[in-house]
Amino acid sequence: MDTPLPIVGIIPAAGLATRLQPLPFSKELYPIGFEYSAESIKSPKVVSAYLIEQMAAGGAAQQYFILRKGKWDIPAYFGDGSKYNLRIAYLMMGLPYGAPYSADQAYTFVKDKLVLFGFPDILISKPGAFSRLVVKQKETNADVVLGIFEADFPDKWDVVDLLPDGSIKSVFPKPHEANLIYAWAFACWSPAFTAFMHQYLQQMQENISPSSHELSIGNVIQAAITNGLRVQSVLLEKGTCLDVGTPEDLRKAILQYT
């Protein structure tokens, strides 16, 4: 009898928020909407709280924030996670070359677990999104399951070449010129992909220099596809994702959630 893998969340929060600067706080703590209690406003709700709650609903009772030096306001705000009835731990960024390196900082803690991955500045409109990824991974035994949606501006996102059975043929990280409409914004992956990413990044480090371009999670997923790993998807029908790390989507989010 198969034993379900424990589920954990990884939240990369080591970015500089260059598109929104200057900010007086980490962008992950930007207030978007409000917390409510008995239908009355309780307090402002920070953007990354939506991701924490979505991951918790997907089964991630342990979540890891990956931080860079100076972003101490994030652990000061969220603490140990007890406010959300889960456990939050904080790890420090290693190499500053993109989200895969941030995610890999949690390797020792998550290598034998099912990982939920999301960006703390992306708002997912559909509730239960991560739960659907977990179900899809169990049904298909895929190495990665991507949460995808029809993007209004595909050039702003990593887009995917979607096959009729829901599997992903290719991922095209931004910037790209692919004439595709479906973008991915969050993911669930197995220990096989965690191990692949860890080994892939170790190989990539041999060619890293201070002038190297940042690597994206999309780059690593495409490398995994090339190497035979299986990537599936869940489509958010009529769902949207907003990247509040951009001024345009930040404005939309404030209007939509307030």
C-alpha positions as CSV (number, residue, x, y, z in Angstrom):
1,M,0.0,0.0,0.0
2,D,1.4,3.4,-1.1
3,T,2.0,5.9,1.7
4,P,1.2,9.5,0.6
5,L,4.1,11.8,0.6
6,P,4.2,14.6,3.2
7,I,3.4,18.0,1.5
8,V,5.5,21.1,2.0
9,G,5.5,24.6,0.4
10,I,8.4,26.6,-1.0
11,I,8.1,30.4,-1.3
12,P,11.0,32.2,-3.0
13,A,11.1,35.7,-1.5
14,A,14.7,36.8,-2.3
15,G,13.9,39.2,-5.1
16,L,14.7,42.9,-5.1
17,A,11.3,44.1,-6.4
18,T,13.1,46.4,-8.9
19,R,9.9,47.0,-10.9
20,L,8.2,48.5,-7.8
21,Q,11.0,50.4,-6.1
22,P,11.2,52.4,-4.0
23,L,9.2,50.6,-1.4
24,P,9.4,51.0,2.3
25,F,9.0,47.3,2.9
26,S,9.4,43.9,1.2
27,K,7.0,43.6,-1.7
28,E,5.7,40.3,-0.2
29,L,4.1,42.4,2.5
30,Y,2.2,44.8,0.2
31,P,-1.4,45.1,1.5
32,I,-3.9,43.8,-1.0
33,G,-7.5,43.7,0.4
34,F,-8.4,42.8,4.0
35,E,-8.8,40.1,6.5
36,Y,-12.4,39.7,7.7
37,S,-13.9,38.5,10.9
38,A,-17.7,38.0,11.2
39,E,-18.1,40.0,8.0
40,S,-16.3,43.0,9.4
41,I,-12.8,44.3,8.4
42,K,-10.2,42.9,10.8
43,S,-6.9,44.1,9.2
44,P,-5.1,44.6,5.9
45,K,-4.1,41.4,4.2
46,V,-0.6,41.2,2.7
47,V,-0.2,39.7,-0.8
48,S,1.9,36.7,0.2
49,A,-0.8,35.6,2.8
50,Y,-3.0,34.5,-0.1
51,L,-0.3,32.1,-1.3
52,I,0.2,30.8,2.2
53,E,-3.5,30.1,2.6
54,Q,-3.7,28.5,-0.9
55,M,-0.8,26.2,-0.1
56,A,-2.2,25.3,3.3
57,A,-5.5,24.3,1.6
58,G,-3.5,22.1,-0.6
59,G,-2.0,20.2,2.4
60,A,1.2,22.1,3.0
61,A,1.3,22.4,6.8
62,Q,5.0,23.2,6.6
63,Q,6.2,26.1,4.4
64,Y,9.6,27.5,3.7
65,F,10.3,31.1,2.8
66,I,13.6,31.7,1.1
67,L,14.9,35.2,2.0
68,R,17.8,37.5,1.1
69,K,19.7,39.5,3.7
70,G,17.7,42.6,4.8
71,K,14.2,41.2,4.3
72,W,13.7,40.6,8.0
73,D,10.3,42.2,7.9
74,I,8.9,39.0,6.5
75,P,9.7,36.7,9.4
76,A,8.8,39.6,11.8
77,Y,5.3,39.7,10.2
78,F,4.5,36.0,9.8
79,G,6.5,34.6,12.7
80,D,6.2,30.8,13.1
81,G,3.0,30.5,11.1
82,S,0.7,29.8,14.0
83,K,-1.6,32.5,12.9
84,Y,-2.4,30.3,9.9
85,N,-2.4,27.0,11.8
86,L,0.8,25.8,10.1
87,R,4.6,26.0,10.5
88,I,6.7,28.5,8.7
89,A,10.5,28.3,8.5
90,Y,13.0,30.7,6.9
91,L,16.1,29.9,4.9
92,M,18.7,32.3,3.5
93,M,19.3,32.7,-0.2
94,G,22.6,31.2,-1.5
95,L,23.6,32.0,-5.0
96,P,21.7,35.1,-6.3
97,Y,20.9,33.7,-9.8
98,G,17.2,33.2,-9.8
99,A,14.3,31.4,-8.2
100,P,15.6,27.8,-8.8
101,Y,18.7,28.5,-6.6
102,S,16.4,30.0,-4.0
103,A,14.1,26.9,-4.1
104,D,17.1,24.6,-3.9
105,Q,18.1,26.1,-0.6
106,A,15.3,23.9,0.9
107,Y,16.6,20.7,-0.7
108,T,17.7,19.0,2.5
109,F,14.3,19.6,4.1
110,V,12.1,18.7,1.1
111,K,13.9,16.1,-1.0
112,D,11.6,13.3,0.1
113,K,8.4,15.3,0.0
114,L,5.7,16.5,-2.4
115,V,6.5,20.2,-3.0
116,L,4.0,23.0,-3.7
117,F,5.7,26.0,-5.3
118,G,4.4,29.5,-5.8
119,F,5.5,33.1,-6.1
120,P,4.5,35.3,-3.2
121,D,3.6,38.2,-5.5
122,I,1.3,36.3,-7.8
123,L,-2.4,36.2,-6.9
124,I,-4.3,33.1,-8.0
125,S,-8.0,33.8,-8.6
126,K,-9.3,30.3,-8.1
127,P,-9.6,28.8,-4.6
128,G,-8.4,25.2,-4.2
129,A,-5.8,25.6,-6.9
130,F,-3.0,23.7,-5.2
131,S,-5.4,20.9,-4.1
132,R,-6.2,20.3,-7.8
133,L,-2.5,20.0,-8.6
134,V,-2.0,17.5,-5.8
135,V,-4.9,15.4,-7.1
136,K,-3.5,15.5,-10.6
137,Q,-0.1,14.5,-9.5
138,K,-1.5,11.5,-7.7
139,E,-3.7,10.5,-10.6
140,T,-0.9,10.8,-13.2
141,N,2.2,10.2,-11.1
142,A,3.7,13.1,-13.0
143,D,7.1,14.5,-11.9
144,V,5.7,18.1,-12.2
145,V,2.2,19.5,-12.4
146,L,1.8,23.1,-13.5
147,G,-1.1,25.4,-12.7
148,I,-1.9,27.1,-16.0
149,F,-4.3,29.8,-17.2
150,E,-5.1,31.7,-20.4
151,A,-3.0,34.8,-20.2
152,D,-4.2,38.1,-21.6
153,F,-0.6,39.1,-22.2
154,P,1.4,35.9,-22.7
155,D,4.7,37.8,-23.4
156,K,4.7,38.7,-19.6
157,W,4.8,35.0,-18.5
158,D,6.4,31.7,-19.1
159,V,4.1,30.0,-21.6
160,V,3.6,26.3,-22.3
161,D,2.9,24.1,-25.3
162,L,-0.1,22.1,-24.1
163,L,-1.0,18.7,-25.5
164,P,-4.6,17.4,-25.7
165,D,-4.1,15.1,-22.7
166,G,-3.0,17.9,-20.5
167,S,0.7,17.1,-20.6
168,I,3.2,19.8,-21.3
169,K,5.3,19.4,-24.4
170,S,7.5,22.4,-23.9
171,V,8.0,25.5,-21.6
172,F,9.1,28.8,-23.1
173,P,10.4,31.1,-20.4
174,K,10.1,34.8,-20.8
175,P,11.2,36.7,-22.8
176,H,10.0,34.6,-25.7
177,E,8.4,34.9,-29.1
178,A,6.2,31.8,-28.8
179,N,2.7,32.2,-30.2
180,L,1.0,30.4,-27.3
181,I,-1.8,31.5,-24.9
182,Y,-1.4,29.3,-21.8
183,A,1.0,30.4,-19.1
184,W,2.0,28.7,-15.8
185,A,2.1,30.5,-12.5
186,F,2.4,27.8,-9.7
187,A,3.4,24.1,-9.4
188,C,3.5,20.9,-7.6
189,W,6.4,18.5,-8.0
190,S,7.7,15.2,-6.8
191,P,11.0,14.2,-5.2
192,A,12.2,13.2,-8.7
193,F,12.0,16.8,-9.9
194,T,13.6,18.1,-6.6
195,A,16.5,15.7,-7.2
196,F,16.8,16.7,-10.9
197,M,16.8,20.4,-10.1
198,H,19.4,19.9,-7.4
199,Q,21.7,18.1,-9.7
200,Y,21.0,20.4,-12.7
201,L,21.9,23.5,-10.7
202,Q,25.1,21.9,-9.4
203,Q,26.1,21.3,-13.1
204,M,25.1,24.9,-14.0
205,Q,27.3,26.4,-11.2
206,E,30.4,25.4,-13.2
207,N,29.6,28.1,-15.8
208,I,28.2,30.8,-13.4
209,S,29.8,34.2,-13.3
210,P,28.7,37.6,-11.9
211,S,27.5,38.6,-15.4
212,S,25.3,35.4,-15.8
213,H,21.6,35.9,-16.5
214,E,19.2,34.7,-13.9
215,L,17.8,31.2,-14.4
216,S,14.1,30.7,-14.1
217,I,12.1,27.8,-12.8
218,G,10.7,27.5,-16.3
219,N,14.2,26.9,-17.6
220,V,14.7,24.0,-15.2
221,I,11.3,22.5,-16.0
222,Q,12.1,22.6,-19.8
223,A,15.4,20.9,-19.0
224,A,13.5,18.3,-17.1
225,I,11.2,17.7,-20.1
226,T,14.2,17.3,-22.3
227,N,15.6,14.7,-20.0
228,G,12.4,12.7,-20.0
229,L,10.6,13.8,-16.8
230,R,6.8,14.0,-17.1
231,V,5.1,17.3,-16.8
232,Q,1.3,17.6,-16.5
233,S,-1.0,20.6,-16.0
234,V,-4.2,21.8,-14.4
235,L,-6.1,24.5,-16.3
236,L,-7.8,27.2,-14.3
237,E,-10.9,27.5,-16.4
238,K,-11.8,31.2,-16.6
239,G,-9.2,31.8,-13.9
240,T,-6.6,34.5,-13.8
241,C,-3.3,35.2,-12.1
242,L,-2.0,38.7,-11.3
243,D,1.7,39.5,-10.9
244,V,1.6,42.3,-8.4
245,G,5.3,42.7,-8.8
246,T,4.4,44.9,-11.8
247,P,2.7,48.3,-11.4
248,E,0.0,47.4,-13.9
249,D,-1.1,44.2,-12.1
250,L,-0.7,45.8,-8.7
251,R,-3.2,48.4,-9.7
252,K,-5.6,45.7,-10.9
253,A,-5.2,43.7,-7.7
254,I,-5.9,46.7,-5.5
255,L,-9.1,47.5,-7.4
256,Q,-10.2,43.8,-7.5
257,Y,-9.5,42.8,-3.9
258,T,-10.5,46.0,-2.1
